């Protein structure tokens, strides 16, 4: 009898899985893009961006290899696997993946920092306000 052992390749950076039909926007691998972006559901940035990103209820995904400079991010959820230099303000959650490199201020109710993430900055807990 032979065993059914199978070798698995070493795991690389984990990708964030999201339903494709929920995409609102996508900034691809461009040389440089700057300005102000407002969206409702989901935005993924794969390239270089500088400026403001705003969404009251949306999710921002910064992919591995993406670089945000002079960023001011105000979203509900931020999932970071690239480089962010600036402020991240998330009303619900920030997830710093294993390839995240964040320099700046992070403010959120729930912060997840995965092994391998680099953070150089300040964390400010964002507690819900009482009415």
N, C-alpha and C positions, 0 to 999 in steps of 0.2 A: 504494500500500500504506500502511495506517495502522499505527502501532505500538500495542501493547497496554499502554501505560503507565497505571498506576493510582495515584492519590494516596493515601497512607496518612495517617490522622490522627495527630497528635502522641501519643506514648506517655504515658500517665498512670502512676500508681503501679502497680507490678506486684503481682498477686495471687499468693498461694501456692497452688498446686494440690495438693490432697490427695484421695485417694479418699473419697467420701461415706460408704461403708459402714464406715469405720474410726472414725467419730466416737463418742466416749464421752460428751462433754458439750459444752455451749454456753452461754455467758453472754451474752445479747443486750444491746442498747443500753438498759440500765437506768440510772436516775438515780444510784443508789449501792447497791453490794452489797459486804458485807464478811464475813470469816470465814476458814474453812480448807477448802480443797478438796483431795481426794485422788482420783486417777484412775489408770487402767492404760494406756490406749492413746493417746488424743488429746483435748485440750481446747482449744476456741477461745473467746477472750474478745473481745467486740466493744464492751462498755460500760465502766462505771466499777467498779473492784474494789479493795478494800484487804484485805490479809491474806496468808495462807500458801497456796502452791500446791505440792503434793508429788506426785511420781510417779517411781518408781525407773526404769522403762523407757519412760515416755510422752513425748509431744511436746506442748508448749504453744505455741499460736499466739496472739499478741496482734495483733489486726487494726488497720489504719489507722483512727485516730479513737478507739481504746480508750485508757483511762488507768488504770494500776495505781499506787496510792499505798501507801506503807508496805509494800511487797511483799517477801516472802521466798519466792523461787522455787527449788525443788529438783527438777529434772527431768533426763531424759536429753538431750533436745533442746529448745531454745527458739528460736522463729522470731518475731522482734519487728518489727512495722511500726507500732506505736503508741507511747505514752509509758509508760515504766516508771521509777518512783522507788523504789529499793530494791536488794536483792541478787538477782543471777541466778547460780545455781550449776547448771551443766549437766555431767553426767558425760561426754557425747559431743561436743555441738556447740551453739554459739550463732550464729544468723544475724541480723544487724541489717540489715533492709531499708532501702530508700531513704527511707522516712518514719519510721524509728525515732528516738526521742528518749529516751536512757537516762541517768539520773543515779543513780550508785551503784557498787557493786562487781560485776564480772563475773568469774566463775571457770569455766573450761572447758578442754577439751583442744584444741578447734578453734574458732577465732573467725573469722567472715566479716563484714566491715563493708562494705556496699555504698555506693557514692557517694550522698551526700545524708544519710546517717545522722548523727545527732548523739550524741556520747558525752561525758559529763562525769563522770569517775569513775576507778576503778582497775581494771586488768585483772590477774588472777592466773592464770597458767597452771596447769592441773590436770593433772599428769602421772600416768600409771598407776603404781600402787604395785607393787613387786616382792614376791612371796611368799617 
